[in-house]
Amino acid sequence: MSVNGSKKKIGGGKGLPMIKCSVCGEKIMLVPNVKLMSEAIEVHVEKHKQKVKDPKAAQEIADCVSDDLITQVLKKASRT
């Protein structure tokens, strides 16, 4: 997982759960830091927005992707 579009990896990934984008399948490591998780989701959502030319459609896709990823984070966090 990268934050702010950088190639910097966060954590080693060992033992940490992942969330998966239901649109593109990209996996994002779930880290125990709300700020970093928020940034990672925002970066991923922005990638989807940039792929769509129509602003209204782009925002709809962004909202769906964001909602899905946040829901996954909350579900996994509630299990721990």
PyMOL Python script that loads the backbone (N, CA, C, O; Angstrom):
from pymol import cmd

cmd.read_pdbstr("""\
ATOM      1  N   MET A   1       0.852  -1.182   0.000  1.00  0.00           N
ATOM      2  CA  MET A   1       0.000   0.000   0.000  1.00  0.00           C
ATOM      3  C   MET A   1       0.885   1.227   0.000  1.00  0.00           C
ATOM      4  O   MET A   1       1.904   1.285   0.687  1.00  0.00           O
ATOM      5  N   SER A   2       0.485   2.177  -0.763  1.00  0.00           N
ATOM      6  CA  SER A   2       1.217   3.431  -0.762  1.00  0.00           C
ATOM      7  C   SER A   2       0.302   4.528  -0.260  1.00  0.00           C
ATOM      8  O   SER A   2      -0.921   4.423  -0.358  1.00  0.00           O
ATOM      9  N   VAL A   3       0.888   5.564   0.272  1.00  0.00           N
ATOM     10  CA  VAL A   3       0.130   6.702   0.765  1.00  0.00           C
ATOM     11  C   VAL A   3       0.543   7.923  -0.032  1.00  0.00           C
ATOM     12  O   VAL A   3       1.721   8.111  -0.334  1.00  0.00           O
ATOM     13  N   ASN A   4      -0.441   8.758  -0.373  1.00  0.00           N
ATOM     14  CA  ASN A   4      -0.197   9.982  -1.146  1.00  0.00           C
ATOM     15  C   ASN A   4       0.457   9.705  -2.497  1.00  0.00           C
ATOM     16  O   ASN A   4       1.219  10.528  -3.005  1.00  0.00           O
ATOM     17  N   GLY A   5       0.155   8.539  -3.075  1.00  0.00           N
ATOM     18  CA  GLY A   5       0.660   8.229  -4.398  1.00  0.00           C
ATOM     19  C   GLY A   5       2.127   7.841  -4.444  1.00  0.00           C
ATOM     20  O   GLY A   5       2.663   7.582  -5.522  1.00  0.00           O
ATOM     21  N   SER A   6       2.778   7.796  -3.308  1.00  0.00           N
ATOM     22  CA  SER A   6       4.196   7.437  -3.303  1.00  0.00           C
ATOM     23  C   SER A   6       4.338   5.926  -3.379  1.00  0.00           C
ATOM     24  O   SER A   6       3.361   5.193  -3.223  1.00  0.00           O
ATOM     25  N   LYS A   7       5.531   5.475  -3.613  1.00  0.00           N
ATOM     26  CA  LYS A   7       5.801   4.049  -3.673  1.00  0.00           C
ATOM     27  C   LYS A   7       6.208   3.499  -2.301  1.00  0.00           C
ATOM     28  O   LYS A   7       6.515   2.315  -2.165  1.00  0.00           O
ATOM     29  N   LYS A   8       6.206   4.363  -1.301  1.00  0.00           N
ATOM     30  CA  LYS A   8       6.622   3.949   0.035  1.00  0.00           C
ATOM     31  C   LYS A   8       5.623   2.960   0.610  1.00  0.00           C
ATOM     32  O   LYS A   8       4.421   3.226   0.646  1.00  0.00           O
ATOM     33  N   LYS A   9       6.115   1.840   1.050  1.00  0.00           N
ATOM     34  CA  LYS A   9       5.262   0.820   1.637  1.00  0.00           C
ATOM     35  C   LYS A   9       5.103   1.112   3.126  1.00  0.00           C
ATOM     36  O   LYS A   9       6.016   1.612   3.783  1.00  0.00           O
ATOM     37  N   ILE A  10       3.921   0.788   3.637  1.00  0.00           N
ATOM     38  CA  ILE A  10       3.647   1.001   5.054  1.00  0.00           C
ATOM     39  C   ILE A  10       3.600  -0.349   5.732  1.00  0.00           C
ATOM     40  O   ILE A  10       2.815  -1.216   5.349  1.00  0.00           O
ATOM     41  N   GLY A  11       4.434  -0.531   6.734  1.00  0.00           N
ATOM     42  CA  GLY A  11       4.452  -1.786   7.486  1.00  0.00           C
ATOM     43  C   GLY A  11       4.998  -2.915   6.641  1.00  0.00           C
ATOM     44  O   GLY A  11       5.235  -2.762   5.443  1.00  0.00           O
ATOM     45  N   GLY A  12       5.191  -4.050   7.287  1.00  0.00           N
ATOM     46  CA  GLY A  12       5.705  -5.213   6.591  1.00  0.00           C
ATOM     47  C   GLY A  12       4.604  -6.054   5.991  1.00  0.00           C
ATOM     48  O   GLY A  12       4.859  -6.883   5.117  1.00  0.00           O
ATOM     49  N   GLY A  13       3.377  -5.850   6.452  1.00  0.00           N
ATOM     50  CA  GLY A  13       2.275  -6.612   5.913  1.00  0.00           C
ATOM     51  C   GLY A  13       2.044  -7.928   6.606  1.00  0.00           C
ATOM     52  O   GLY A  13       1.045  -8.598   6.342  1.00  0.00           O
ATOM     53  N   LYS A  14       2.934  -8.311   7.479  1.00  0.00           N
ATOM     54  CA  LYS A  14       2.805  -9.591   8.149  1.00  0.00           C
ATOM     55  C   LYS A  14       1.791  -9.482   9.275  1.00  0.00           C
ATOM     56  O   LYS A  14       1.937  -8.677  10.194  1.00  0.00           O
ATOM     57  N   GLY A  15       0.770 -10.304   9.182  1.00  0.00           N
ATOM     58  CA  GLY A  15      -0.228 -10.354  10.227  1.00  0.00           C
ATOM     59  C   GLY A  15      -1.287  -9.265  10.154  1.00  0.00           C
ATOM     60  O   GLY A  15      -2.219  -9.256  10.959  1.00  0.00           O
ATOM     61  N   LEU A  16      -1.160  -8.361   9.217  1.00  0.00           N
ATOM     62  CA  LEU A  16      -2.161  -7.310   9.092  1.00  0.00           C
ATOM     63  C   LEU A  16      -3.179  -7.706   8.021  1.00  0.00           C
ATOM     64  O   LEU A  16      -2.804  -8.193   6.954  1.00  0.00           O
ATOM     65  N   PRO A  17      -4.466  -7.498   8.306  1.00  0.00           N
ATOM     66  CA  PRO A  17      -5.486  -7.840   7.314  1.00  0.00           C
ATOM     67  C   PRO A  17      -5.489  -6.851   6.154  1.00  0.00           C
ATOM     68  O   PRO A  17      -4.904  -5.771   6.231  1.00  0.00           O
ATOM     69  N   MET A  18      -6.155  -7.245   5.093  1.00  0.00           N
ATOM     70  CA  MET A  18      -6.245  -6.428   3.897  1.00  0.00           C
ATOM     71  C   MET A  18      -7.710  -6.127   3.605  1.00  0.00           C
ATOM     72  O   MET A  18      -8.605  -6.889   3.973  1.00  0.00           O
ATOM     73  N   ILE A  19      -7.933  -5.004   2.939  1.00  0.00           N
ATOM     74  CA  ILE A  19      -9.229  -4.738   2.358  1.00  0.00           C
ATOM     75  C   ILE A  19      -9.020  -4.754   0.857  1.00  0.00           C
ATOM     76  O   ILE A  19      -7.906  -4.534   0.380  1.00  0.00           O
ATOM     77  N   LYS A  20     -10.084  -5.014   0.106  1.00  0.00           N
ATOM     78  CA  LYS A  20      -9.949  -5.167  -1.338  1.00  0.00           C
ATOM     79  C   LYS A  20     -10.984  -4.312  -2.049  1.00  0.00           C
ATOM     80  O   LYS A  20     -12.170  -4.355  -1.723  1.00  0.00           O
ATOM     81  N   CYS A  21     -10.534  -3.550  -3.004  1.00  0.00           N
ATOM     82  CA  CYS A  21     -11.430  -2.716  -3.802  1.00  0.00           C
ATOM     83  C   CYS A  21     -12.338  -3.629  -4.631  1.00  0.00           C
ATOM     84  O   CYS A  21     -11.863  -4.485  -5.378  1.00  0.00           O
ATOM     85  N   SER A  22     -13.639  -3.431  -4.488  1.00  0.00           N
ATOM     86  CA  SER A  22     -14.589  -4.266  -5.218  1.00  0.00           C
ATOM     87  C   SER A  22     -14.665  -3.897  -6.698  1.00  0.00           C
ATOM     88  O   SER A  22     -15.239  -4.643  -7.491  1.00  0.00           O
ATOM     89  N   VAL A  23     -14.094  -2.762  -7.073  1.00  0.00           N
ATOM     90  CA  VAL A  23     -14.129  -2.330  -8.468  1.00  0.00           C
ATOM     91  C   VAL A  23     -12.919  -2.871  -9.235  1.00  0.00           C
ATOM     92  O   VAL A  23     -13.075  -3.469 -10.300  1.00  0.00           O
ATOM     93  N   CYS A  24     -11.726  -2.663  -8.698  1.00  0.00           N
ATOM     94  CA  CYS A  24     -10.516  -3.045  -9.440  1.00  0.00           C
ATOM     95  C   CYS A  24      -9.753  -4.216  -8.827  1.00  0.00           C
ATOM     96  O   CYS A  24      -8.877  -4.790  -9.475  1.00  0.00           O
ATOM     97  N   GLY A  25     -10.078  -4.577  -7.580  1.00  0.00           N
ATOM     98  CA  GLY A  25      -9.420  -5.712  -6.944  1.00  0.00           C
ATOM     99  C   GLY A  25      -8.127  -5.379  -6.217  1.00  0.00           C
ATOM    100  O   GLY A  25      -7.517  -6.260  -5.612  1.00  0.00           O
ATOM    101  N   GLU A  26      -7.698  -4.117  -6.266  1.00  0.00           N
ATOM    102  CA  GLU A  26      -6.462  -3.740  -5.569  1.00  0.00           C
ATOM    103  C   GLU A  26      -6.633  -3.948  -4.065  1.00  0.00           C
ATOM    104  O   GLU A  26      -7.672  -3.622  -3.492  1.00  0.00           O
ATOM    105  N   LYS A  27      -5.607  -4.489  -3.448  1.00  0.00           N
ATOM    106  CA  LYS A  27      -5.635  -4.727  -2.008  1.00  0.00           C
ATOM    107  C   LYS A  27      -4.931  -3.597  -1.275  1.00  0.00           C
ATOM    108  O   LYS A  27      -3.906  -3.082  -1.722  1.00  0.00           O
ATOM    109  N   ILE A  28      -5.505  -3.226  -0.146  1.00  0.00           N
ATOM    110  CA  ILE A  28      -4.948  -2.165   0.688  1.00  0.00           C
ATOM    111  C   ILE A  28      -4.787  -2.737   2.086  1.00  0.00           C
ATOM    112  O   ILE A  28      -5.728  -3.276   2.668  1.00  0.00           O
ATOM    113  N   MET A  29      -3.581  -2.609   2.612  1.00  0.00           N
ATOM    114  CA  MET A  29      -3.295  -3.126   3.942  1.00  0.00           C
ATOM    115  C   MET A  29      -4.036  -2.326   4.999  1.00  0.00           C
ATOM    116  O   MET A  29      -4.025  -1.095   4.984  1.00  0.00           O
ATOM    117  N   LEU A  30      -4.677  -3.034   5.910  1.00  0.00           N
ATOM    118  CA  LEU A  30      -5.368  -2.390   7.015  1.00  0.00           C
ATOM    119  C   LEU A  30      -4.344  -2.140   8.123  1.00  0.00           C
ATOM    120  O   LEU A  30      -3.808  -3.079   8.711  1.00  0.00           O
ATOM    121  N   VAL A  31      -4.083  -0.871   8.396  1.00  0.00           N
ATOM    122  CA  VAL A  31      -3.115  -0.514   9.425  1.00  0.00           C
ATOM    123  C   VAL A  31      -3.845   0.129  10.600  1.00  0.00           C
ATOM    124  O   VAL A  31      -4.887   0.757  10.413  1.00  0.00           O
ATOM    125  N   PRO A  32      -3.309  -0.022  11.803  1.00  0.00           N
ATOM    126  CA  PRO A  32      -3.984   0.512  12.996  1.00  0.00           C
ATOM    127  C   PRO A  32      -3.727   2.004  13.217  1.00  0.00           C
ATOM    128  O   PRO A  32      -3.402   2.435  14.323  1.00  0.00           O
ATOM    129  N   ASN A  33      -3.879   2.773  12.152  1.00  0.00           N
ATOM    130  CA  ASN A  33      -3.681   4.212  12.226  1.00  0.00           C
ATOM    131  C   ASN A  33      -4.747   4.860  11.345  1.00  0.00           C
ATOM    132  O   ASN A  33      -4.704   4.739  10.121  1.00  0.00           O
ATOM    133  N   VAL A  34      -5.697   5.541  11.967  1.00  0.00           N
ATOM    134  CA  VAL A  34      -6.830   6.102  11.240  1.00  0.00           C
ATOM    135  C   VAL A  34      -6.388   7.079  10.159  1.00  0.00           C
ATOM    136  O   VAL A  34      -6.927   7.059   9.053  1.00  0.00           O
ATOM    137  N   LYS A  35      -5.423   7.926  10.461  1.00  0.00           N
ATOM    138  CA  LYS A  35      -4.964   8.914   9.491  1.00  0.00           C
ATOM    139  C   LYS A  35      -4.373   8.236   8.249  1.00  0.00           C
ATOM    140  O   LYS A  35      -4.676   8.627   7.122  1.00  0.00           O
ATOM    141  N   LEU A  36      -3.538   7.232   8.460  1.00  0.00           N
ATOM    142  CA  LEU A  36      -2.928   6.531   7.327  1.00  0.00           C
ATOM    143  C   LEU A  36      -3.970   5.765   6.521  1.00  0.00           C
ATOM    144  O   LEU A  36      -3.897   5.733   5.293  1.00  0.00           O
ATOM    145  N   MET A  37      -4.942   5.146   7.194  1.00  0.00           N
ATOM    146  CA  MET A  37      -5.991   4.419   6.474  1.00  0.00           C
ATOM    147  C   MET A  37      -6.810   5.388   5.633  1.00  0.00           C
ATOM    148  O   MET A  37      -7.138   5.105   4.481  1.00  0.00           O
ATOM    149  N   SER A  38      -7.134   6.528   6.220  1.00  0.00           N
ATOM    150  CA  SER A  38      -7.906   7.537   5.505  1.00  0.00           C
ATOM    151  C   SER A  38      -7.155   8.018   4.266  1.00  0.00           C
ATOM    152  O   SER A  38      -7.743   8.147   3.192  1.00  0.00           O
ATOM    153  N   GLU A  39      -5.878   8.280   4.414  1.00  0.00           N
ATOM    154  CA  GLU A  39      -5.058   8.728   3.283  1.00  0.00           C
ATOM    155  C   GLU A  39      -4.981   7.664   2.199  1.00  0.00           C
ATOM    156  O   GLU A  39      -5.068   7.974   1.011  1.00  0.00           O
ATOM    157  N   ALA A  40      -4.819   6.410   2.606  1.00  0.00           N
ATOM    158  CA  ALA A  40      -4.723   5.318   1.632  1.00  0.00           C
ATOM    159  C   ALA A  40      -6.024   5.179   0.848  1.00  0.00           C
ATOM    160  O   ALA A  40      -5.999   4.976  -0.366  1.00  0.00           O
ATOM    161  N   ILE A  41      -7.150   5.286   1.530  1.00  0.00           N
ATOM    162  CA  ILE A  41      -8.442   5.198   0.858  1.00  0.00           C
ATOM    163  C   ILE A  41      -8.632   6.387  -0.077  1.00  0.00           C
ATOM    164  O   ILE A  41      -9.083   6.219  -1.210  1.00  0.00           O
ATOM    165  N   GLU A  42      -8.295   7.574   0.384  1.00  0.00           N
ATOM    166  CA  GLU A  42      -8.430   8.772  -0.457  1.00  0.00           C
ATOM    167  C   GLU A  42      -7.586   8.670  -1.720  1.00  0.00           C
ATOM    168  O   GLU A  42      -8.044   9.040  -2.801  1.00  0.00           O
ATOM    169  N   VAL A  43      -6.370   8.178  -1.596  1.00  0.00           N
ATOM    170  CA  VAL A  43      -5.489   8.023  -2.761  1.00  0.00           C
ATOM    171  C   VAL A  43      -6.099   7.027  -3.738  1.00  0.00           C
ATOM    172  O   VAL A  43      -6.104   7.261  -4.947  1.00  0.00           O
ATOM    173  N   HIS A  44      -6.610   5.919  -3.219  1.00  0.00           N
ATOM    174  CA  HIS A  44      -7.192   4.908  -4.096  1.00  0.00           C
ATOM    175  C   HIS A  44      -8.448   5.445  -4.788  1.00  0.00           C
ATOM    176  O   HIS A  44      -8.640   5.232  -5.985  1.00  0.00           O
ATOM    177  N   VAL A  45      -9.286   6.127  -4.045  1.00  0.00           N
ATOM    178  CA  VAL A  45     -10.508   6.705  -4.609  1.00  0.00           C
ATOM    179  C   VAL A  45     -10.157   7.709  -5.703  1.00  0.00           C
ATOM    180  O   VAL A  45     -10.821   7.755  -6.738  1.00  0.00           O
ATOM    181  N   GLU A  46      -9.141   8.495  -5.485  1.00  0.00           N
ATOM    182  CA  GLU A  46      -8.717   9.491  -6.476  1.00  0.00           C
ATOM    183  C   GLU A  46      -8.298   8.820  -7.787  1.00  0.00           C
ATOM    184  O   GLU A  46      -8.549   9.356  -8.867  1.00  0.00           O
ATOM    185  N   LYS A  47      -7.663   7.653  -7.694  1.00  0.00           N
ATOM    186  CA  LYS A  47      -7.272   6.916  -8.907  1.00  0.00           C
ATOM    187  C   LYS A  47      -8.507   6.591  -9.741  1.00  0.00           C
ATOM    188  O   LYS A  47      -8.499   6.730 -10.964  1.00  0.00           O
ATOM    189  N   HIS A  48      -9.574   6.156  -9.060  1.00  0.00           N
ATOM    190  CA  HIS A  48     -10.799   5.828  -9.781  1.00  0.00           C
ATOM    191  C   HIS A  48     -11.448   7.075 -10.378  1.00  0.00           C
ATOM    192  O   HIS A  48     -11.961   7.028 -11.496  1.00  0.00           O
ATOM    193  N   LYS A  49     -11.431   8.184  -9.647  1.00  0.00           N
ATOM    194  CA  LYS A  49     -12.014   9.435 -10.151  1.00  0.00           C
ATOM    195  C   LYS A  49     -11.309   9.910 -11.410  1.00  0.00           C
ATOM    196  O   LYS A  49     -11.954  10.403 -12.335  1.00  0.00           O
ATOM    197  N   GLN A  50      -9.998   9.766 -11.452  1.00  0.00           N
ATOM    198  CA  GLN A  50      -9.219  10.253 -12.588  1.00  0.00           C
ATOM    199  C   GLN A  50      -9.469   9.444 -13.859  1.00  0.00           C
ATOM    200  O   GLN A  50      -9.190   9.920 -14.959  1.00  0.00           O
ATOM    201  N   LYS A  51      -9.987   8.239 -13.718  1.00  0.00           N
ATOM    202  CA  LYS A  51     -10.240   7.379 -14.878  1.00  0.00           C
ATOM    203  C   LYS A  51     -11.537   7.725 -15.593  1.00  0.00           C
ATOM    204  O   LYS A  51     -11.769   7.270 -16.713  1.00  0.00           O
ATOM    205  N   VAL A  52     -12.393   8.535 -14.949  1.00  0.00           N
ATOM    206  CA  VAL A  52     -13.699   8.853 -15.525  1.00  0.00           C
ATOM    207  C   VAL A  52     -13.739  10.336 -15.905  1.00  0.00           C
ATOM    208  O   VAL A  52     -13.450  11.202 -15.078  1.00  0.00           O
ATOM    209  N   LYS A  53     -14.092  10.618 -17.142  1.00  0.00           N
ATOM    210  CA  LYS A  53     -14.087  12.001 -17.633  1.00  0.00           C
ATOM    211  C   LYS A  53     -15.276  12.823 -17.119  1.00  0.00           C
ATOM    212  O   LYS A  53     -15.118  13.996 -16.783  1.00  0.00           O
ATOM    213  N   ASP A  54     -16.455  12.216 -17.060  1.00  0.00           N
ATOM    214  CA  ASP A  54     -17.654  12.926 -16.618  1.00  0.00           C
ATOM    215  C   ASP A  54     -17.584  13.163 -15.105  1.00  0.00           C
ATOM    216  O   ASP A  54     -17.536  12.199 -14.340  1.00  0.00           O
ATOM    217  N   PRO A  55     -17.577  14.414 -14.662  1.00  0.00           N
ATOM    218  CA  PRO A  55     -17.438  14.722 -13.235  1.00  0.00           C
ATOM    219  C   PRO A  55     -18.507  14.079 -12.342  1.00  0.00           C
ATOM    220  O   PRO A  55     -18.213  13.625 -11.237  1.00  0.00           O
ATOM    221  N   LYS A  56     -19.740  14.049 -12.834  1.00  0.00           N
ATOM    222  CA  LYS A  56     -20.818  13.449 -12.038  1.00  0.00           C
ATOM    223  C   LYS A  56     -20.604  11.948 -11.880  1.00  0.00           C
ATOM    224  O   LYS A  56     -20.732  11.412 -10.779  1.00  0.00           O
ATOM    225  N   ALA A  57     -20.282  11.277 -12.966  1.00  0.00           N
ATOM    226  CA  ALA A  57     -20.025   9.835 -12.921  1.00  0.00           C
ATOM    227  C   ALA A  57     -18.791   9.536 -12.082  1.00  0.00           C
ATOM    228  O   ALA A  57     -18.767   8.555 -11.339  1.00  0.00           O
ATOM    229  N   ALA A  58     -17.778  10.365 -12.194  1.00  0.00           N
ATOM    230  CA  ALA A  58     -16.547  10.179 -11.416  1.00  0.00           C
ATOM    231  C   ALA A  58     -16.839  10.266  -9.926  1.00  0.00           C
ATOM    232  O   ALA A  58     -16.318   9.476  -9.138  1.00  0.00           O
ATOM    233  N   GLN A  59     -17.671  11.223  -9.540  1.00  0.00           N
ATOM    234  CA  GLN A  59     -18.007  11.376  -8.125  1.00  0.00           C
ATOM    235  C   GLN A  59     -18.843  10.201  -7.622  1.00  0.00           C
ATOM    236  O   GLN A  59     -18.678   9.759  -6.485  1.00  0.00           O
ATOM    237  N   GLU A  60     -19.736   9.700  -8.465  1.00  0.00           N
ATOM    238  CA  GLU A  60     -20.547   8.544  -8.083  1.00  0.00           C
ATOM    239  C   GLU A  60     -19.675   7.314  -7.842  1.00  0.00           C
ATOM    240  O   GLU A  60     -19.859   6.592  -6.862  1.00  0.00           O
ATOM    241  N   ILE A  61     -18.733   7.089  -8.737  1.00  0.00           N
ATOM    242  CA  ILE A  61     -17.816   5.955  -8.575  1.00  0.00           C
ATOM    243  C   ILE A  61     -16.964   6.157  -7.331  1.00  0.00           C
ATOM    244  O   ILE A  61     -16.756   5.223  -6.557  1.00  0.00           O
ATOM    245  N   ALA A  62     -16.475   7.363  -7.142  1.00  0.00           N
ATOM    246  CA  ALA A  62     -15.642   7.662  -5.970  1.00  0.00           C
ATOM    247  C   ALA A  62     -16.417   7.411  -4.685  1.00  0.00           C
ATOM    248  O   ALA A  62     -15.879   6.842  -3.734  1.00  0.00           O
ATOM    249  N   ASP A  63     -17.671   7.830  -4.652  1.00  0.00           N
ATOM    250  CA  ASP A  63     -18.485   7.614  -3.449  1.00  0.00           C
ATOM    251  C   ASP A  63     -18.696   6.129  -3.178  1.00  0.00           C
ATOM    252  O   ASP A  63     -18.614   5.684  -2.033  1.00  0.00           O
ATOM    253  N   CYS A  64     -18.970   5.364  -4.232  1.00  0.00           N
ATOM    254  CA  CYS A  64     -19.170   3.917  -4.068  1.00  0.00           C
ATOM    255  C   CYS A  64     -17.902   3.227  -3.580  1.00  0.00           C
ATOM    256  O   CYS A  64     -17.951   2.412  -2.659  1.00  0.00           O
ATOM    257  N   VAL A  65     -16.777   3.550  -4.188  1.00  0.00           N
ATOM    258  CA  VAL A  65     -15.505   2.933  -3.792  1.00  0.00           C
ATOM    259  C   VAL A  65     -15.167   3.316  -2.356  1.00  0.00           C
ATOM    260  O   VAL A  65     -14.779   2.463  -1.557  1.00  0.00           O
ATOM    261  N   SER A  66     -15.311   4.579  -2.032  1.00  0.00           N
ATOM    262  CA  SER A  66     -15.010   5.052  -0.685  1.00  0.00           C
ATOM    263  C   SER A  66     -15.899   4.367   0.354  1.00  0.00           C
ATOM    264  O   SER A  66     -15.412   3.876   1.372  1.00  0.00           O
ATOM    265  N   ASP A  67     -17.197   4.341   0.088  1.00  0.00           N
ATOM    266  CA  ASP A  67     -18.135   3.700   1.021  1.00  0.00           C
ATOM    267  C   ASP A  67     -17.794   2.227   1.235  1.00  0.00           C
ATOM    268  O   ASP A  67     -17.809   1.728   2.360  1.00  0.00           O
ATOM    269  N   ASP A  68     -17.485   1.543   0.135  1.00  0.00           N
ATOM    270  CA  ASP A  68     -17.160   0.121   0.236  1.00  0.00           C
ATOM    271  C   ASP A  68     -15.894  -0.102   1.069  1.00  0.00           C
ATOM    272  O   ASP A  68     -15.872  -0.966   1.946  1.00  0.00           O
ATOM    273  N   LEU A  69     -14.847   0.670   0.799  1.00  0.00           N
ATOM    274  CA  LEU A  69     -13.587   0.491   1.524  1.00  0.00           C
ATOM    275  C   LEU A  69     -13.742   0.846   3.008  1.00  0.00           C
ATOM    276  O   LEU A  69     -13.211   0.151   3.873  1.00  0.00           O
ATOM    277  N   ILE A  70     -14.461   1.916   3.292  1.00  0.00           N
ATOM    278  CA  ILE A  70     -14.678   2.307   4.687  1.00  0.00           C
ATOM    279  C   ILE A  70     -15.494   1.245   5.415  1.00  0.00           C
ATOM    280  O   ILE A  70     -15.210   0.931   6.571  1.00  0.00           O
ATOM    281  N   THR A  71     -16.500   0.690   4.752  1.00  0.00           N
ATOM    282  CA  THR A  71     -17.302  -0.381   5.350  1.00  0.00           C
ATOM    283  C   THR A  71     -16.438  -1.590   5.680  1.00  0.00           C
ATOM    284  O   THR A  71     -16.574  -2.189   6.747  1.00  0.00           O
ATOM    285  N   GLN A  72     -15.548  -1.944   4.757  1.00  0.00           N
ATOM    286  CA  GLN A  72     -14.646  -3.074   5.003  1.00  0.00           C
ATOM    287  C   GLN A  72     -13.741  -2.803   6.202  1.00  0.00           C
ATOM    288  O   GLN A  72     -13.520  -3.686   7.031  1.00  0.00           O
ATOM    289  N   VAL A  73     -13.220  -1.583   6.293  1.00  0.00           N
ATOM    290  CA  VAL A  73     -12.350  -1.226   7.423  1.00  0.00           C
ATOM    291  C   VAL A  73     -13.111  -1.373   8.730  1.00  0.00           C
ATOM    292  O   VAL A  73     -12.605  -1.966   9.683  1.00  0.00           O
ATOM    293  N   LEU A  74     -14.316  -0.840   8.780  1.00  0.00           N
ATOM    294  CA  LEU A  74     -15.104  -0.901  10.014  1.00  0.00           C
ATOM    295  C   LEU A  74     -15.467  -2.343  10.394  1.00  0.00           C
ATOM    296  O   LEU A  74     -15.428  -2.705  11.570  1.00  0.00           O
ATOM    297  N   LYS A  75     -15.812  -3.143   9.420  1.00  0.00           N
ATOM    298  CA  LYS A  75     -16.119  -4.556   9.701  1.00  0.00           C
ATOM    299  C   LYS A  75     -14.907  -5.292  10.249  1.00  0.00           C
ATOM    300  O   LYS A  75     -15.007  -6.027  11.231  1.00  0.00           O
ATOM    301  N   LYS A  76     -13.764  -5.091   9.609  1.00  0.00           N
ATOM    302  CA  LYS A  76     -12.558  -5.792  10.079  1.00  0.00           C
ATOM    303  C   LYS A  76     -12.118  -5.264  11.434  1.00  0.00           C
ATOM    304  O   LYS A  76     -11.665  -6.034  12.280  1.00  0.00           O
ATOM    305  N   ALA A  77     -12.244  -3.976  11.647  1.00  0.00           N
ATOM    306  CA  ALA A  77     -11.854  -3.396  12.944  1.00  0.00           C
ATOM    307  C   ALA A  77     -12.752  -3.898  14.055  1.00  0.00           C
ATOM    308  O   ALA A  77     -12.292  -4.087  15.181  1.00  0.00           O
ATOM    309  N   SER A  78     -14.013  -4.115  13.767  1.00  0.00           N
ATOM    310  CA  SER A  78     -14.942  -4.576  14.796  1.00  0.00           C
ATOM    311  C   SER A  78     -14.705  -6.024  15.192  1.00  0.00           C
ATOM    312  O   SER A  78     -15.133  -6.457  16.262  1.00  0.00           O
ATOM    313  N   ARG A  79     -14.034  -6.761  14.346  1.00  0.00           N
ATOM    314  CA  ARG A  79     -13.737  -8.176  14.623  1.00  0.00           C
ATOM    315  C   ARG A  79     -12.506  -8.354  15.501  1.00  0.00           C
ATOM    316  O   ARG A  79     -12.280  -9.437  16.040  1.00  0.00           O
ATOM    317  N   THR A  80     -11.719  -7.310  15.646  1.00  0.00           N
ATOM    318  CA  THR A  80     -10.486  -7.440  16.430  1.00  0.00           C
ATOM    319  C   THR A  80     -10.683  -7.010  17.853  1.00  0.00           C
ATOM    320  O   THR A  80      -9.745  -7.057  18.648  1.00  0.00           O
TER     321      THR A  80
END
""", "prot")
cmd.dss("prot")
cmd.show_as("cartoon", "prot")
cmd.util.cbc("prot")
cmd.orient("prot")
